[in-house]
Amino acid sequence: MIICGVKLTHDGGVALIDDGRLVFSVEMEKLANNPRHQRIDDLEIVSRLLVEYGYRLADVDRFVVDGWRKTHKVKPWGGQETLIDLAPYRRGLVDDNLLRPYISRMLDLEYTSYPHYAGHVASAYCSSPFARAAEPSYVLCWDGAMFPFLYHYDPSTQVMESLGAVHHMLGDTYHTLAMACPPFDAPLQWPHTLALPGKIMAYIAHGTADEGVVESLQVLLREAEREVFGKDQPDDDLLTEAAGRRILARMKEELDCTGARPADVLASIHTFLGRALVDGLKEKIAADGRGTRNLCLVGGCALNIKWNSDIRASGIAETVWVPPFPNDAGSALGAACCELLRSPGPVHLEWDTYAGPALVPSEPMPGWAVRPCSAAELAGRLHESGDPVVVLHGRAELGPRALGHRSILAPASDPGMKDRLNDVKGRERYRPVAPICLEARAPEVFTPGVPDPYMLFEHEVRPDWQNRVPAVVHLDGTARVQTVGPRDDPFVFEVLTEYERLSGIPLLCNTSANLNGSGFFPDVRSAMRWGRVPAVWSDGMLYERA
């Protein structure tokens, strides 16, 4: 069966699954230096991408469109206006069957839409090792405009069961409350608010959680819940976005930061939400009593590496899985996975991290010299020059993290490299730079140092390594580690292996290669035109400013 998934709204994308194998998943922001979170403006892009990968519209057996809060959209398809009916954000009016199909038609094209939350949950489970092993799993989904809901999927029955919300705060609570405190108190409109959670998570290293502030937030939540829901636990019918917005508005209105350092208040907000998440999750899983020891985390909030690490360290589950596309970057793929879950046969997805768009051929900019350069020679240049290099290799990564194919790589031994990389990217200096590290040596450098190939958990840098790799040590002594083993990506593994042989250091700095506010560079010429790094390596060729 050939399934095409489409996400129309922010972080728009198109994904194609052929007989359980992911052919491509392309986000609009990764085409033509489009802005971050770019939506689909013209549905003709669906036809264009299918043709690019050797398919036609008529080849597709199932078209699936991601659901949304606004359930009616009007979009052009090659100049012809089409009306599109969408499934809701989380659930319908009568029940909370996450995999309920909403079948409709645009012109002569029949398609199915599933709730937005369904796409998140399906993408997490279908891409997980649990699906491959045909094991059941819990799936926690927490997105910006909804409460964190816990689901349980059992492949033997093909039933996705909702176990309810683990607490009553929207994902947007994190950045909305933080906007009461400097340096995040300047007015900011959506979609720019989508960048705030990552900045807040980095900035809280300046502060320390104040237990008094944490307790006051707990009181504010209880009071807001009573005001919105009354004294009893709310029925699922009442767990709407509108209810969540009322709770958030009440908490924001009553939040008093007087007398506390802003950085401490921000750290307290983070701690309060993290505890509510872990405690609520423990309570829900204990009450369910199934004994399932697998857990998937998904939704925009699953980009919070500190909360992910808190959950993993809590012992709630034996294995915690977070896909590299937990936010809406994975929603087109998730829509297609909904259909996979409802179809007969295996539900696990055969996929690869690097299934995004291929590099677009381009000519070098004037004033740039080009020469052949192997992966090992690239490692040698990084070691000898000490300068960063833009690396554009093969197909792009899925999701928001650069994992070695659309990256800027640089030595981590230079104490000034973090500031240098933040400066060339136009980022605040408190922002951390992530390490990309050989999997076999990660336990020597980091705690816990376990395999984490997608940069979605926090590790502590061991004290005896902090002075050896200062550029990847955050203000609180942590790092957002990406590990690379021989089976993950041969190119990146070869670069790191050779760099380790030359320097004795098994890691490099890794940050995304893109224009500020745009997706990854789509071609070599874009990186040259940007020109803030003196060299670009791409598929065996090194381009240097002459």
Backbone torsions as a table, in degrees:
resi	resn	phi	psi	omega
1	MET	NA	137.0	177.4
2	ILE	-106.0	122.5	-176.4
3	ILE	-121.6	130.7	176.2
4	CYS	-114.5	121.3	177.3
5	GLY	-104.1	141.9	-176.7
6	VAL	-133.2	133.7	172.3
7	LYS	-115.5	116.1	-173.8
8	LEU	-85.0	-38.2	-168.6
9	THR	-84.7	-163.2	-173.5
10	HIS	-50.3	147.7	-170.4
11	ASP	60.0	41.3	-179.5
12	GLY	-59.9	150.0	-179.0
13	GLY	-166.5	170.6	177.6
14	VAL	-135.1	134.4	178.3
15	ALA	-132.8	149.0	179.9
16	LEU	-131.6	127.8	175.4
17	ILE	-116.0	127.4	179.2
18	ASP	-120.2	110.2	179.1
19	ASP	54.2	45.4	176.7
20	GLY	81.6	2.0	-179.1
21	ARG	-111.4	130.4	177.9
22	LEU	-74.4	120.0	177.9
23	VAL	-86.4	-46.9	175.7
24	PHE	-159.7	156.5	168.6
25	SER	-142.7	108.1	-171.2
26	VAL	-116.7	120.7	174.9
27	GLU	-91.4	143.4	-176.6
28	MET	-61.4	-31.3	-178.2
29	GLU	-67.4	-16.7	-178.0
30	LYS	-95.2	10.8	175.9
31	LEU	-112.3	130.8	167.7
32	ALA	57.3	33.7	-179.1
33	ASN	56.0	33.7	177.2
34	ASN	-60.1	157.5	177.3
35	PRO	-62.8	152.5	173.5
36	ARG	-54.4	144.0	175.7
37	HIS	66.9	21.5	-178.6
38	GLN	-56.6	133.3	175.8
39	ARG	-86.7	175.4	172.1
40	ILE	-87.2	119.3	179.8
41	ASP	-93.1	-31.4	-179.4
42	ASP	-136.0	122.7	-177.3
43	LEU	-67.8	-6.3	176.0
44	GLU	-61.0	-21.5	177.9
45	ILE	-59.9	-28.7	178.1
46	VAL	-62.5	-49.5	179.1
47	SER	-61.7	-43.6	-177.3
48	ARG	-61.5	-44.5	-178.9
49	LEU	-68.6	-39.1	177.0
50	LEU	-59.3	-46.3	-179.8
51	VAL	-63.0	-39.9	-179.7
52	GLU	-58.4	-33.3	-178.4
53	TYR	-102.1	15.2	171.8
54	GLY	87.6	22.5	-179.7
55	TYR	-123.3	163.0	173.0
56	ARG	-123.5	162.9	177.3
57	LEU	-54.8	-40.2	-176.8
58	ALA	-68.0	-16.7	179.5
59	ASP	-77.5	-20.2	-172.5
60	VAL	-80.2	128.1	179.2
61	ASP	-83.4	-35.3	-177.9
62	ARG	-138.0	122.2	168.8
63	PHE	-98.1	134.0	-178.0
64	VAL	-131.6	133.0	-178.4
65	VAL	-119.1	133.0	-179.9
66	ASP	-64.5	139.6	178.1
67	GLY	-77.3	170.3	-176.7
68	TRP	-159.7	173.3	-179.7
69	ARG	-68.2	-42.3	174.1
70	LYS	-91.0	112.7	-168.4
71	THR	-91.0	9.0	174.7
72	HIS	-131.5	129.4	178.1
73	LYS	-132.0	144.6	172.0
74	VAL	-114.9	120.1	-177.0
75	LYS	-133.9	145.1	173.0
76	PRO	-78.5	149.0	170.5
77	TRP	-128.7	95.6	-178.9
78	GLY	62.1	37.9	178.3
79	GLY	93.1	-9.3	179.4
80	GLN	-104.0	125.8	-176.3
81	GLU	-75.0	134.1	179.0
82	THR	-127.9	143.6	175.3
83	LEU	-99.2	128.9	-176.3
84	ILE	-121.6	124.0	173.9
85	ASP	-94.6	132.0	-176.5
86	LEU	-115.1	153.8	169.8
87	ALA	-67.6	165.9	-179.5
88	PRO	-74.3	179.6	-177.8
89	TYR	-70.1	-49.1	-179.6
90	ARG	-123.9	-46.1	-174.1
91	ARG	-152.9	164.9	175.7
92	GLY	-81.9	-168.4	-177.6
93	LEU	-81.9	-29.8	-171.7
94	VAL	-97.3	-43.3	-178.5
95	ASP	-141.4	174.4	-176.7
96	ASP	-111.6	32.4	176.6
97	ASN	-66.6	105.2	-172.7
98	LEU	-63.8	-31.6	-176.5
99	LEU	-100.1	23.3	174.7
100	ARG	-68.6	122.9	179.4
101	PRO	-81.6	139.9	173.0
102	TYR	-111.1	104.6	-172.5
103	ILE	-95.5	132.3	-177.3
104	SER	-149.4	-169.9	-176.5
105	ARG	-149.7	135.7	167.6
106	MET	-115.4	117.6	-171.0
107	LEU	53.2	-121.1	-179.0
108	ASP	-101.5	13.6	-178.2
109	LEU	-103.4	112.1	176.9
110	GLU	-81.5	140.8	-180.0
111	TYR	-147.2	165.1	176.8
112	THR	-119.1	143.0	173.7
113	SER	-121.7	141.4	176.4
114	TYR	-121.6	154.7	178.4
115	PRO	-54.1	148.1	-178.9
116	HIS	-55.7	-42.4	179.2
117	TYR	-62.9	-32.8	179.3
118	ALA	-61.2	-40.5	179.2
119	GLY	-62.3	-42.7	177.3
120	HIS	-60.1	-50.3	-176.0
121	VAL	-63.4	-43.2	-179.2
122	ALA	-65.6	-41.7	-179.5
123	SER	-64.2	-38.5	-179.9
124	ALA	-66.0	-47.7	-176.9
125	TYR	-70.3	-48.0	-174.5
126	CYS	-63.4	-29.5	179.6
127	SER	-86.8	-4.4	-170.6
128	SER	-84.5	159.7	172.2
129	PRO	-65.5	-21.3	179.4
130	PHE	-68.1	-39.5	177.9
131	ALA	-64.0	-43.1	179.9
132	ARG	-60.7	-36.4	-179.8
133	ALA	-88.0	2.5	-178.1
134	ALA	56.2	42.7	179.0
135	GLU	-106.2	150.1	174.9
136	PRO	-72.8	161.4	179.2
137	SER	-155.5	148.4	164.1
138	TYR	-79.7	150.0	175.0
139	VAL	-133.5	118.3	176.5
140	LEU	-99.7	122.1	-179.4
141	CYS	-119.6	121.4	178.6
142	TRP	-134.5	111.9	-177.5
143	ASP	-117.5	169.3	-172.6
144	GLY	-57.6	-41.7	-172.3
145	ALA	-103.0	24.0	-178.6
146	MET	-153.5	162.7	176.4
147	PHE	-70.7	161.1	174.8
148	PRO	-78.0	110.6	-178.6
149	PHE	-103.2	140.3	177.5
150	LEU	-104.5	131.5	178.5
151	TYR	-122.3	159.3	173.3
152	HIS	-129.3	126.8	177.9
153	TYR	-117.0	130.5	177.8
154	ASP	-119.1	112.0	-177.2
155	PRO	-66.5	-20.8	-179.9
156	SER	-71.4	-27.4	178.4
157	THR	-109.3	-12.4	-175.6
158	GLN	57.1	35.9	179.7
159	VAL	-108.5	127.5	172.5
160	MET	-103.9	109.0	-174.6
161	GLU	-106.3	131.5	175.0
162	SER	-83.9	129.7	177.2
163	LEU	-104.2	4.6	175.4
164	GLY	96.0	-179.1	-177.5
165	ALA	-83.8	139.2	178.5
166	VAL	-82.1	-21.2	166.9
167	HIS	-160.4	179.4	-170.1
168	HIS	-114.4	49.5	175.6
169	MET	-128.8	135.2	176.2
170	LEU	-67.7	157.8	173.8
171	GLY	-60.3	-30.4	179.2
172	ASP	-65.6	-11.7	-179.8
173	THR	-57.1	-37.9	-175.3
174	TYR	-57.0	-57.1	-175.8
175	HIS	-79.1	-28.8	-178.0
176	THR	-67.1	-45.5	176.6
177	LEU	-67.1	-36.9	-179.3
178	ALA	-64.6	-25.4	-179.5
179	MET	-72.4	-0.1	171.9
180	ALA	-82.4	-9.0	-172.7
181	CYS	-123.5	142.5	169.3
182	PRO	-63.1	149.1	3.4
183	PRO	-92.1	19.1	-174.7
184	PHE	-107.2	17.3	-173.3
185	ASP	-92.3	2.4	176.7
186	ALA	-74.0	144.0	177.9
187	PRO	-57.6	136.7	-177.0
188	LEU	-147.9	131.7	-177.8
189	GLN	-101.4	153.4	172.4
190	TRP	-65.0	140.4	12.6
191	PRO	-92.4	5.2	-177.5
192	HIS	-64.6	-24.3	177.2
193	THR	-65.4	-19.6	-179.9
194	LEU	-65.0	-21.9	179.5
195	ALA	-85.5	-11.3	-173.9
196	LEU	-67.5	-45.0	-175.4
197	PRO	-53.6	-42.4	179.1
198	GLY	-64.8	-37.9	178.2
199	LYS	-67.5	-41.7	179.2
200	ILE	-62.6	-45.0	-179.5
201	MET	-58.9	-34.9	177.3
202	ALA	-74.7	-42.7	-172.7
203	TYR	-68.6	-28.3	-175.4
204	ILE	-64.1	-10.9	173.5
205	ALA	-63.2	-18.9	176.0
206	HIS	-75.6	-15.1	-172.6
207	GLY	-122.7	179.9	176.9
208	THR	-134.7	135.6	179.7
209	ALA	-61.1	132.9	177.9
210	ASP	-101.1	117.2	-175.6
211	GLU	-62.2	-29.1	176.3
212	GLY	-65.3	-41.9	177.8
213	VAL	-67.7	-41.1	178.1
214	VAL	-59.3	-44.8	179.8
215	GLU	-64.4	-39.9	179.4
216	SER	-64.7	-35.0	176.2
217	LEU	-66.7	-37.6	176.5
218	GLN	-62.6	-40.8	178.2
219	VAL	-65.0	-43.9	179.2
220	LEU	-59.6	-40.8	179.6
221	LEU	-64.3	-46.1	-179.4
222	ARG	-61.3	-41.6	179.7
223	GLU	-66.0	-41.9	179.5
224	ALA	-65.7	-39.0	177.8
225	GLU	-63.0	-42.7	178.8
226	ARG	-63.3	-39.1	-179.2
227	GLU	-66.5	-37.9	-175.2
228	VAL	-87.3	-40.6	-172.6
229	PHE	-109.4	-12.9	-171.8
230	GLY	84.6	-163.9	-173.7
231	LYS	-81.5	-26.3	-175.0
232	ASP	-87.2	159.1	173.5
233	GLN	-63.9	131.1	-174.6
234	PRO	-71.3	143.4	170.9
235	ASP	-68.1	153.8	-178.7
236	ASP	-57.3	-30.3	179.2
237	ASP	-58.5	-25.4	-175.8
238	LEU	-93.6	-6.1	-176.8
239	LEU	-86.2	70.0	-176.4
240	THR	-103.1	166.0	175.0
241	GLU	-60.5	-39.1	-179.5
242	ALA	-59.6	-41.4	177.6
243	ALA	-63.8	-41.8	178.3
244	GLY	-63.8	-37.5	178.3
245	ARG	-66.4	-37.0	178.4
246	ARG	-66.3	-42.3	177.3
247	ILE	-62.1	-44.8	-178.8
248	LEU	-64.8	-42.6	179.4
249	ALA	-61.2	-42.1	179.4
250	ARG	-64.7	-43.8	179.8
251	MET	-64.4	-42.3	180.0
252	LYS	-64.9	-40.5	-178.9
253	GLU	-63.7	-37.5	-174.6
254	GLU	-93.6	-7.8	-177.7
255	LEU	-64.9	124.8	-178.0
256	ASP	-118.3	112.6	-178.2
257	CYS	-97.2	7.2	-175.6
258	THR	-58.9	131.3	174.2
259	GLY	86.1	-5.8	-179.3
260	ALA	-113.6	145.9	175.2
261	ARG	-64.2	135.3	-179.9
262	PRO	-53.4	-41.7	-179.5
263	ALA	-63.7	-33.5	178.1
264	ASP	-71.4	-37.1	176.9
265	VAL	-63.4	-43.4	178.9
266	LEU	-61.9	-43.6	177.4
267	ALA	-63.8	-33.6	179.6
268	SER	-70.2	-40.4	176.1
269	ILE	-59.7	-45.2	178.8
270	HIS	-60.3	-46.6	-178.5
271	THR	-64.9	-43.2	179.2
272	PHE	-58.1	-48.2	-178.8
273	LEU	-68.6	-39.2	178.7
274	GLY	-63.4	-42.1	178.2
275	ARG	-65.7	-42.1	179.0
276	ALA	-60.2	-37.3	-179.8
277	LEU	-67.9	-50.7	-177.5
278	VAL	-65.9	-45.9	-178.2
279	ASP	-64.6	-43.2	179.4
280	GLY	-65.1	-37.7	179.0
281	LEU	-66.2	-44.9	177.2
282	LYS	-57.2	-45.7	-177.3
283	GLU	-63.9	-44.3	-178.7
284	LYS	-64.5	-44.9	-177.4
285	ILE	-68.4	-38.9	177.5
286	ALA	-63.6	-41.8	-179.7
287	ALA	-67.4	-32.5	-179.9
288	ASP	-67.8	-42.6	170.8
289	GLY	70.7	17.8	-178.5
290	ARG	-77.6	-23.8	-178.2
291	GLY	83.0	6.2	176.5
292	THR	-63.9	132.0	-175.0
293	ARG	-110.5	13.4	177.6
294	ASN	-107.1	143.0	-179.1
295	LEU	-144.5	128.7	171.4
296	CYS	-104.5	141.3	173.6
297	LEU	-115.8	134.4	-176.6
298	VAL	-156.0	170.5	-172.0
299	GLY	97.5	164.8	-176.8
300	GLY	-55.7	-33.2	-178.2
301	CYS	-70.2	-15.2	177.0
302	ALA	-76.6	2.1	168.6
303	LEU	-83.3	-6.6	179.5
304	ASN	-81.7	101.8	-173.4
305	ILE	-67.0	-27.1	-179.8
306	LYS	-71.8	-44.6	177.1
307	TRP	-65.3	-41.5	177.2
308	ASN	-57.1	-43.4	-178.9
309	SER	-69.1	-36.9	176.1
310	ASP	-60.3	-43.2	179.9
311	ILE	-65.2	-44.3	-179.6
312	ARG	-63.7	-38.6	-178.5
313	ALA	-76.5	-15.5	-174.3
314	SER	-74.2	-18.8	-176.9
315	GLY	81.3	7.9	178.2
316	ILE	-57.5	-39.3	-178.4
317	ALA	-132.5	156.2	176.8
318	GLU	-76.4	-38.9	179.9
319	THR	-131.8	129.0	178.4
320	VAL	-113.8	126.2	-178.4
321	TRP	-115.5	128.6	171.5
322	VAL	-126.5	119.5	178.7
323	PRO	-70.9	160.4	-179.9
324	PRO	-72.7	0.8	-179.1
325	PHE	-130.0	55.1	-174.2
326	PRO	-73.0	-24.6	-179.0
327	ASN	-86.5	-163.2	-175.7
328	ASP	-69.6	-8.1	171.9
329	ALA	-59.2	-23.1	178.9
330	GLY	-100.5	10.6	-172.3
331	SER	-74.8	-34.1	175.6
332	ALA	-64.6	-44.6	176.0
333	LEU	-63.2	-40.2	179.3
334	GLY	-62.6	-39.3	177.4
335	ALA	-59.5	-44.1	178.2
336	ALA	-65.2	-36.1	180.0
337	CYS	-67.3	-28.1	174.7
338	CYS	-57.8	-44.0	178.9
339	GLU	-67.5	-34.7	176.8
340	LEU	-61.6	-41.8	179.9
341	LEU	-65.2	-29.8	-176.8
342	ARG	-93.0	-2.4	-178.3
343	SER	-95.6	153.1	176.0
344	PRO	-66.7	151.5	178.2
345	GLY	102.2	-174.7	-177.3
346	PRO	-61.1	145.3	-179.6
347	VAL	-106.2	-3.8	179.2
348	HIS	-77.5	144.2	-178.0
349	LEU	-97.3	130.6	170.0
350	GLU	-84.9	113.4	-173.0
351	TRP	-144.0	165.4	179.5
352	ASP	-134.5	142.5	-179.8
353	THR	-57.5	-33.3	-174.0
354	TYR	-103.4	64.1	179.5
355	ALA	-114.8	21.9	176.2
356	GLY	-84.4	-165.3	-176.7
357	PRO	-68.2	146.3	174.2
358	ALA	-75.1	160.6	175.0
359	LEU	-64.9	141.2	176.8
360	VAL	-86.4	129.1	177.9
361	PRO	-58.5	141.1	180.0
362	SER	-153.9	160.9	178.9
363	GLU	-94.0	145.7	177.8
364	PRO	-62.1	152.2	174.2
365	MET	-71.6	150.5	173.0
366	PRO	-58.6	142.8	178.5
367	GLY	89.2	7.3	177.4
368	TRP	-116.4	132.0	175.7
369	ALA	-94.4	151.4	-178.1
370	VAL	-132.7	141.0	177.3
371	ARG	-150.8	154.9	175.9
372	PRO	-62.2	146.7	-178.2
373	CYS	-158.0	116.4	-179.9
374	SER	-77.1	171.4	176.5
375	ALA	-60.6	-40.6	178.8
376	ALA	-65.4	-39.5	178.4
377	GLU	-68.1	-33.2	174.6
378	LEU	-61.5	-43.8	177.0
379	ALA	-60.0	-40.6	178.2
380	GLY	-63.1	-40.5	178.5
381	ARG	-64.4	-43.8	178.1
382	LEU	-58.1	-41.5	-178.5
383	HIS	-69.9	-43.8	-173.5
384	GLU	-77.6	-41.1	-175.3
385	SER	-85.4	-32.1	-175.1
386	GLY	75.1	5.0	-178.3
387	ASP	-95.9	152.6	174.4
388	PRO	-71.4	156.2	177.7
389	VAL	-134.5	132.0	170.6
390	VAL	-74.0	129.6	-179.0
391	VAL	-119.2	117.2	178.4
392	LEU	-122.8	112.5	-170.7
393	HIS	-138.4	127.5	172.5
394	GLY	57.3	-142.6	-179.7
395	ARG	-88.5	153.6	-175.8
396	ALA	-74.2	160.7	176.5
397	GLU	-69.4	152.8	166.5
398	LEU	-80.1	144.6	175.3
399	GLY	84.6	-176.8	-170.6
400	PRO	-84.6	-10.5	-174.5
401	ARG	-96.6	132.7	171.9
402	ALA	-77.4	123.6	-173.3
403	LEU	-121.6	32.6	174.0
404	GLY	110.1	-10.1	178.4
405	HIS	-103.4	-21.8	176.2
406	ARG	-135.6	59.9	-168.9
407	SER	-122.7	160.1	160.4
408	ILE	-105.8	118.1	178.1
409	LEU	-103.3	144.8	-178.0
410	ALA	-157.7	154.2	175.7
411	PRO	-63.2	141.0	-179.7
412	ALA	-95.6	-3.6	-176.6
413	SER	-79.6	-15.0	180.0
414	ASP	-82.9	116.9	-178.8
415	PRO	-60.5	-23.9	-178.8
416	GLY	-91.1	0.3	-172.9
417	MET	-69.0	-36.2	180.0
418	LYS	-61.0	-47.5	178.6
419	ASP	-63.8	-38.6	180.0
420	ARG	-62.0	-46.2	-179.6
421	LEU	-67.2	-40.9	177.2
422	ASN	-63.5	-37.0	179.5
423	ASP	-66.7	-46.0	-177.7
424	VAL	-67.0	-25.7	179.4
425	LYS	-92.8	-2.8	179.4
426	GLY	70.1	33.2	-177.6
427	ARG	-106.6	158.5	176.7
428	GLU	-62.6	147.4	-174.5
429	ARG	-73.5	-14.6	176.6
430	TYR	-79.7	-6.3	-177.7
431	ARG	-73.2	134.3	179.7
432	PRO	-79.2	160.2	171.8
433	VAL	-113.4	132.6	-172.9
434	ALA	-84.8	149.4	172.1
435	PRO	-93.7	143.7	169.7
436	ILE	-112.0	119.1	-162.9
437	CYS	-131.9	144.3	173.0
438	LEU	-59.8	127.8	-175.5
439	GLU	-56.9	-40.6	-175.1
440	ALA	-65.9	-25.7	-177.2
441	ARG	-105.0	-2.4	-179.2
442	ALA	-57.8	-40.6	179.6
443	PRO	-63.4	-23.1	178.0
444	GLU	-73.4	-30.1	-173.9
445	VAL	-99.8	-32.5	-170.9
446	PHE	-127.2	157.4	169.5
447	THR	-118.7	124.2	4.1
448	PRO	-80.3	-16.0	177.4
449	GLY	69.5	21.6	179.1
450	VAL	-78.2	163.3	178.9
451	PRO	-59.6	125.1	177.2
452	ASP	-142.2	85.6	-171.1
453	PRO	-76.5	-7.6	-171.9
454	TYR	-118.9	9.8	173.1
455	MET	64.9	42.1	-173.3
456	LEU	-122.3	13.4	175.4
457	PHE	-137.0	157.6	179.8
458	GLU	-96.5	140.0	175.2
459	HIS	-127.6	151.9	172.6
460	GLU	-91.3	137.9	175.9
461	VAL	-81.7	125.4	-178.6
462	ARG	-61.7	141.9	-174.3
463	PRO	-53.5	-38.9	-176.9
464	ASP	-74.3	-5.1	176.7
465	TRP	-108.0	-10.6	-173.2
466	GLN	-63.4	-34.8	178.0
467	ASN	-83.0	-15.3	179.9
468	ARG	-84.7	-30.1	-179.3
469	VAL	-131.2	57.4	-172.2
470	PRO	-62.9	-25.2	-174.8
471	ALA	-68.5	-19.7	-178.5
472	VAL	-108.6	8.9	179.0
473	VAL	-93.8	118.0	179.2
474	HIS	-73.4	171.1	-177.1
475	LEU	-58.5	-27.0	-179.5
476	ASP	-100.2	13.4	177.0
477	GLY	81.6	12.6	-177.9
478	THR	-107.2	174.2	176.2
479	ALA	-152.5	147.2	175.6
480	ARG	-94.8	91.8	-166.5
481	VAL	-85.4	137.8	164.1
482	GLN	-112.2	120.1	176.5
483	THR	-96.0	149.1	-179.6
484	VAL	-132.1	121.1	174.9
485	GLY	-107.3	173.9	-177.1
486	PRO	-63.0	-21.3	-179.4
487	ARG	-93.7	-8.5	-175.1
488	ASP	-77.7	-57.9	178.8
489	ASP	-156.2	112.2	-174.8
490	PRO	-58.1	-38.7	-178.4
491	PHE	-64.1	-54.0	-178.3
492	VAL	-62.8	-39.5	179.4
493	PHE	-61.7	-40.9	179.4
494	GLU	-65.7	-42.2	178.4
495	VAL	-60.0	-48.4	-178.1
496	LEU	-66.4	-39.0	-179.6
497	THR	-63.8	-44.0	178.8
498	GLU	-69.1	-39.9	178.1
499	TYR	-62.5	-39.7	177.0
500	GLU	-63.2	-41.1	179.8
501	ARG	-61.6	-37.8	-177.5
502	LEU	-79.1	-37.5	-169.9
503	SER	-110.9	-20.1	-172.6
504	GLY	81.8	0.2	-178.2
505	ILE	-109.0	124.9	-172.5
506	PRO	-89.9	20.5	-176.2
507	LEU	-148.4	163.8	174.7
508	LEU	-134.4	160.9	167.5
509	CYS	-68.5	144.0	178.6
510	ASN	-141.4	115.4	174.1
511	THR	-135.2	160.5	-171.7
512	SER	-70.9	147.5	177.9
513	ALA	-100.8	105.4	-175.7
514	ASN	-166.7	161.0	168.1
515	LEU	-70.1	149.2	177.7
516	ASN	-60.4	121.7	179.5
517	GLY	87.2	5.4	180.0
518	SER	-122.8	169.8	174.6
519	GLY	-74.9	-175.5	-177.1
520	PHE	-58.3	153.0	174.6
521	PHE	-57.5	129.6	-179.9
522	PRO	-86.7	-12.0	-176.1
523	ASP	-158.1	166.2	-177.5
524	VAL	-66.9	-39.5	-176.9
525	ARG	-61.0	-36.5	178.2
526	SER	-60.4	-40.7	179.0
527	ALA	-67.0	-37.6	177.4
528	MET	-67.0	-44.2	-179.6
529	ARG	-60.9	-40.8	174.7
530	TRP	-59.8	-50.6	165.1
531	GLY	67.5	17.6	-176.6
532	ARG	-91.4	-1.5	173.3
533	VAL	-125.5	135.9	-168.6
534	PRO	-74.4	-8.5	-177.7
535	ALA	-144.5	147.6	176.9
536	VAL	-129.2	126.4	174.8
537	TRP	-107.8	133.5	178.7
538	SER	-149.8	117.8	172.1
539	ASP	45.1	53.3	173.5
540	GLY	88.3	5.3	178.6
541	MET	-126.0	140.2	177.1
542	LEU	-111.1	125.4	178.2
543	TYR	-107.2	125.3	-178.7
544	GLU	-129.4	143.1	177.8
545	ARG	-66.0	123.6	-175.4
546	ALA	-72.5	NA	NA
